């Protein structure tokens, strides 16, 4: 499995603000008290004066609650007469822990490196597929973000999917328990993932489905049966997974579920009703617009030509302002914007009059930042799906589906929504308070998490 840790220099050397955010997220898994969190952040602001504090953090990280509970169970007088007690203690310890979030990198066969974040409980390493048919099967959930976003749009929903995952009682004479893993991808050109080459198709929706397949293969989430005639129930390694997609990610999820129905257990669409459909009569115009924009872009667009913001907060403010310019009554909270901008930007420096590089920023020490997404994402697509193709995709989806939209979200056309409801036939259709990013905004995300968990775990 070609999974590797993201280089420490790339993850933690991006910006001091980013480092504080990353470290405080990790330590909050162990320090639940808000005062303790503030103390940790304060210590990191003075990191050059508080090296002994890192030793304390290291001790906190090494300290494992599960081992203590296991030791208690082993010392119990009646433990030897109850083999399942050890499994019960382990399951209880896992349930009491906060999700462990980690960075992973998936190396694709075409050279593209997909960055992702993984949320798990009870294990610090990726969950491996089970090869036996008697033990419980680990539930796996893959989250796909929207256009110009990244995996941090699931900063609230992903850990909630882990927290609310039911923990059934382990079977007798067994020390195993059911587990769950949630992975959110940075699609190519977004977040920390690499960009497609200049001769690659950066604006085709179907290409994103290819990278979903690459991610599933590298994660070892699906193994085809050894024989094409092997029944599904006799192929225990054939673990299905759930797709949760937001906006563009919902379209990619719908496309993948239709193309690979044997892999997808359930489908959740957040503020998305599948691929955007265009009239077949307009295909020549779409090709023309893409070609013209591509010719100009290849000659002029680069990171050096991107706007530099004087601070991270200014970039966050701009991201919120951009959301309000989209159709309808859309908005984006500062908290959700900060999560995505922090991952989707980098610090920058420019030469001063003496030719030496200096950081761009304000008098308060806030360094300049620049978005790192692929500029080609803003090009018009080379090809869109027709209405007939979209209808065919809906009919090819075989798994149960949930559709959740926001009251102030994207104003979907009545015709598009009607096709989705009539042909996809979602089991759950909910309209909840919130805007296009209702799953990421702190005021509306809890209700979304409740509905998604109810659909995934209770239906």
Residue pairs with C-beta under 8 A, 6 or more apart in sequence:
1 126
1 218
1 219
1 220
2 106
2 107
2 218
3 104
3 105
3 106
3 126
3 218
3 219
4 104
4 105
4 107
5 103
5 104
5 105
6 103
6 104
6 105
6 115
6 192
10 192
11 22
11 103
12 18
12 19
12 22
12 23
13 19
14 346
14 347
15 312
15 345
15 346
15 347
15 367
15 369
16 367
17 312
17 342
17 366
17 367
18 342
19 44
20 41
20 44
20 45
21 342
23 40
23 44
24 37
24 40
24 41
24 44
25 101
26 61
26 101
27 37
27 40
27 57
27 60
28 37
28 98
29 97
29 98
29 99
29 100
29 101
30 60
30 61
30 63
30 98
31 37
31 40
31 60
32 98
40 57
43 50
43 53
65 93
65 96
65 97
66 90
66 93
66 94
66 97
66 122
69 89
69 90
69 92
69 93
70 86
70 89
70 90
70 93
72 89
73 79
73 85
73 86
73 89
74 86
76 85
78 85
79 85
79 86
83 172
83 173
83 175
84 170
84 171
84 172
84 173
84 174
84 175
86 175
87 170
87 174
87 175
87 176
87 177
88 169
88 170
90 122
90 175
90 177
91 167
91 169
91 170
91 177
92 167
93 122
94 121
94 122
94 167
94 177
94 179
95 121
95 167
97 121
97 122
98 121
98 159
98 163
99 119
99 120
99 121
99 158
99 159
99 162
99 163
99 182
100 119
100 120
100 121
100 123
100 124
101 117
101 118
101 119
101 159
102 117
102 118
102 120
102 124
103 115
103 116
103 117
103 118
104 115
104 116
104 117
104 118
104 126
104 183
105 113
105 114
105 115
105 116
106 113
106 114
106 116
106 214
106 215
106 218
106 219
107 113
107 218
108 114
108 211
108 214
108 218
109 214
111 194
111 197
112 188
112 193
112 194
112 196
112 211
112 214
113 193
113 194
114 185
114 186
114 187
114 188
114 193
114 194
114 211
114 214
114 215
114 218
115 151
115 185
115 186
115 191
115 192
115 193
116 151
116 183
116 184
116 185
116 186
116 215
117 151
117 152
117 158
117 183
117 184
118 126
118 181
118 182
118 183
119 158
119 159
119 161
119 162
119 181
119 182
119 183
119 184
120 126
120 127
120 162
120 179
120 180
120 181
120 182
121 162
121 165
121 179
121 180
122 177
122 179
123 179
126 181
126 219
127 138
127 140
127 179
127 181
128 220
129 138
129 220
129 221
129 223
129 237
129 239
130 136
130 137
130 138
130 236
130 237
130 239
131 236
131 237
132 236
133 236
135 174
135 176
136 168
136 176
136 177
136 178
136 179
137 178
137 236
137 239
138 178
138 179
138 180
138 181
138 239
139 165
139 178
139 179
139 180
139 181
139 241
139 242
139 456
140 180
140 181
140 182
140 183
140 219
140 221
140 239
140 241
140 242
141 161
141 180
141 181
141 182
141 183
141 241
141 242
141 243
141 244
141 456
142 182
142 183
142 184
142 185
142 212
142 215
142 216
142 221
142 241
142 242
142 243
142 244
143 151
143 154
143 157
143 158
143 182
143 183
143 184
143 185
143 244
143 245
143 246
143 249
144 184
144 185
144 187
144 208
144 212
144 243
144 244
144 245
144 246
144 248
144 249
144 250
144 252
144 253
145 151
145 153
145 154
145 184
145 185
145 186
145 187
145 190
145 191
145 246
145 247
145 248
145 249
146 153
146 246
146 247
146 248
146 249
146 250
146 271
146 272
146 436
146 437
147 247
147 248
147 377
148 190
148 373
148 377
149 190
149 246
149 247
149 340
149 344
150 186
150 190
150 191
150 192
150 340
150 343
150 344
151 184
151 185
151 186
151 191
151 343
152 184
152 191
152 339
152 340
152 342
152 343
153 184
153 246
153 336
153 339
153 340
153 437
153 439
153 440
154 182
154 184
154 244
154 246
154 439
154 440
155 336
155 339
155 440
156 439
156 440
156 442
156 445
156 446
156 449
157 244
157 439
157 440
157 445
157 448
157 449
157 452
158 182
158 184
159 182
160 445
160 446
160 449
160 453
161 180
161 182
161 244
161 449
161 452
161 453
161 456
162 180
162 182
164 449
164 453
164 457
165 178
165 180
165 453
165 457
166 178
166 457
167 177
167 178
168 177
168 178
170 176
170 177
183 215
183 219
185 193
185 211
185 212
185 215
186 192
186 193
186 343
187 193
187 208
187 211
187 249
187 252
188 194
188 195
188 196
188 202
188 208
188 211
188 374
189 195
189 196
189 202
189 373
189 374
189 376
189 377
190 344
190 373
190 374
190 377
191 343
191 344
191 373
192 343
195 202
195 374
195 376
196 202
196 207
196 374
196 376
198 298
200 207
201 207
201 382
202 374
202 376
202 377
202 379
203 290
203 376
203 377
203 379
203 380
203 381
203 382
204 381
204 382
204 383
205 248
205 251
205 252
205 255
205 275
205 276
205 381
205 385
206 255
208 248
208 252
208 255
209 252
209 255
209 256
209 259
212 252
212 256
213 256
213 260
216 222
216 241
216 263
221 239
221 241
222 238
222 239
222 240
222 241
222 263
223 237
223 238
223 239
224 238
225 235
225 238
226 235
232 238
232 262
238 262
240 262
240 263
240 264
240 265
241 263
241 264
241 265
242 264
242 265
242 266
242 267
242 268
242 456
243 253
243 256
243 257
243 264
243 266
243 267
243 268
244 253
244 268
244 270
244 452
245 251
245 252
245 253
245 254
245 267
245 268
245 269
245 270
245 272
246 270
246 271
246 272
246 437
246 439
247 270
247 271
247 272
247 410
247 436
248 272
249 270
249 272
250 269
250 270
250 271
250 272
250 273
250 274
251 272
251 274
251 275
251 276
253 267
253 268
253 269
254 267
254 269
254 272
254 274
254 275
254 393
254 394
254 397
254 424
255 274
255 275
255 393
256 264
257 264
257 267
257 397
257 398
257 399
258 392
258 393
258 394
258 396
258 397
259 396
261 396
261 397
261 398
261 399
264 399
265 399
266 399
266 400
266 401
266 402
266 455
266 456
267 397
267 399
267 400
267 401
267 402
268 401
268 402
268 404
268 452
268 455
268 456
269 401
269 402
269 403
269 404
269 426
270 404
270 405
270 438
270 439
270 448
271 404
271 405
271 406
271 409
271 410
271 436
271 437
271 438
271 439
273 403
273 412
273 416
273 417
273 419
273 420
274 390
274 393
274 394
274 420
274 424
275 384
275 385
275 389
275 390
275 393
276 384
276 385
277 384
277 385
277 386
277 387
277 389
277 390
277 416
277 419
278 286
278 384
278 385
278 386
279 386
279 387
280 386
280 387
280 388
283 383
283 384
286 380
286 381
286 382
286 383
286 384
287 382
287 383
289 380
290 379
290 380
290 381
290 382
293 379
293 380
294 376
294 379
297 375
297 376
297 379
301 375
301 376
302 375
303 370
303 372
306 370
306 371
306 375
307 370
307 371
308 348
308 350
308 360
308 368
308 369
308 370
309 315
309 318
309 345
309 368
309 369
309 370
310 360
310 361
310 362
310 366
310 368
311 361
311 362
311 364
311 366
311 367
311 368
311 369
312 338
312 341
312 342
312 345
312 366
312 367
312 369
313 366
315 341
315 345
315 369
315 371
316 334
316 337
316 338
316 341
317 334
319 332
319 337
319 340
319 341
320 331
320 332
320 333
320 334
320 337
323 330
323 331
323 332
323 337
323 435
323 436
323 437
324 330
324 331
324 332
326 410
326 436
327 410
327 411
328 408
328 409
328 410
328 411
329 408
329 435
330 408
330 409
330 410
330 435
330 436
331 408
331 435
332 435
332 436
332 437
332 441
333 437
333 440
333 441
333 442
333 443
335 441
335 442
336 437
336 440
336 441
336 442
339 440
340 440
341 369
341 371
344 371
344 372
344 373
345 369
345 370
345 371
345 372
346 369
346 370
346 372
347 359
347 367
347 368
347 369
347 370
348 359
348 360
348 367
348 368
348 369
348 370
349 357
349 358
349 359
349 360
349 368
350 357
350 358
350 360
351 357
351 358
352 358
359 367
359 368
360 367
360 368
361 367
361 368
385 393
387 419
390 419
391 419
391 423
394 419
394 420
394 423
394 424
395 423
397 424
400 427
400 455
400 459
401 424
401 425
401 426
401 427
401 428
402 426
402 427
402 428
402 429
402 430
402 451
402 452
402 455
403 420
403 421
403 424
403 426
403 428
403 429
403 430
404 428
404 430
404 431
404 432
404 438
404 439
404 448
404 451
404 452
405 412
405 430
405 431
405 432
406 431
406 432
406 433
406 434
406 435
406 436
406 438
406 444
407 431
407 432
407 433
407 434
408 434
408 435
409 434
409 435
409 436
409 438
410 436
420 426
421 429
427 455
427 459
428 451
428 455
428 459
430 451
432 438
432 444
432 447
432 448
432 451
433 444
433 447
434 441
434 443
434 444
434 447
434 448
435 441
435 444
438 444
438 445
438 447
438 448
439 445
439 448
439 449
